[in-house]
Amino acid sequence: MFQTLKDDINAVVERDPAARSTFEVLLCYPGVHAILVHRVAHNLWRRGWVTSARWLSQLARWLTGIEIHPGASIGKRLLIDHGMGVVIGETAEIGDNVTLYQSVTLGGVSLDARKRHPTIEDDVVIGAGAAVLGPFTVGKGARVGANAVVLKAVEPGTTVVGVPALPTGPQDISEDQQDCFPAYGTLPGAAVDPVARSLDRLQGEMQRLNDKIAELESRELRPASSDDEAAVEPLVLSKR
């Protein structure tokens, strides 16, 4: 238990530059408090002490603003940064070294009493305000951009953004971003909304077609030259 708590604190120190010391993290980080209480509540839940487990989770929710159902399974070194408004459902499963930001929802969209919440694999980062809804898997190392709504499985190592969330495709990472932690799910300026990208391509194609139409219209309005008349003359003679 103490080793797990130490790992959770170290996760904050490593991934949050605002953290100055272990003591500060233990005293001032609601995400750490919520996870600590959850681990106790989850143990009670597994032993069948359902009401006691729910009471502890409600106490943590009241103190931290983070709601974690005691039935949720959470791995090592989870970082819930800022934390206010985070909701983790009963059948959610979270792997190791996962990072969640404020207002993230790991929710369900059915009344199925079985698996109805997402599975988050190792090393995933989910940005602020994102909602991952349904009993699918977000693959290892995936990134979910801020305010994205994820409604289907995400492949390992993929970045998704938008509503509904779509893959952004390969990203060109500059040298100064190589060692940058993808806070809020995406690197600064790296993730482009796939819908916006499609609209940009469509706008470019429309502009190309407009230019072509304008060129053809200008040819029709241009006075015929001697060369044009010479080219047309054989056709006129053939009709005679």
Stockholm file with secondary structure:
# STOCKHOLM 1.0

chainA/1-240         MFQTLKDDINAVVERDPAARSTFEVLLCYPGVHAILVHRVAHNLWRRGWVTSARWLSQLARWLTGIEIHPGASIGKRLLIDHGMGVVIGETAEIGDNVTLYQSVTLGGVSLDARKRHPTIEDDVVIGAGAAVLGPFTVGKGARVGANAVVLKAVEPGTTVVGVPALPTGPQDISEDQQDCFPAYGTLPGAAVDPVARSLDRLQGEMQRLNDKIAELESRELRPASSDDEAAVEPLVLSKR
#=GR chainA/1-240 SS CHHHHHHHHHHHHHHCTTCCCHHHHHHHCHHHHHHHHHHHHHHHHHTTCHHHHHHHHHHHHHHHSCEECTTCEECSSCEECSCTTCEECTTCEECSSCEECTTCEEECSSCCSSSCSCEECTTCEECTTCEEESSCEECTTCEECTTCEECSCBCTTCEEETTTTEECCCCCCCGGGTTCCCGGGSCTTTCCCHHHHHHHHHHHHHHHHHHHHHHHHHHHHSCCCHHHHHHHHHHHHHHC
#=GC SS_cons         CHHHHHHHHHHHHHHCTTCCCHHHHHHHCHHHHHHHHHHHHHHHHHTTCHHHHHHHHHHHHHHHSCEECTTCEECSSCEECSCTTCEECTTCEECSSCEECTTCEEECSSCCSSSCSCEECTTCEECTTCEEESSCEECTTCEECTTCEECSCBCTTCEEETTTTEECCCCCCCGGGTTCCCGGGSCTTTCCCHHHHHHHHHHHHHHHHHHHHHHHHHHHHSCCCHHHHHHHHHHHHHHC
//
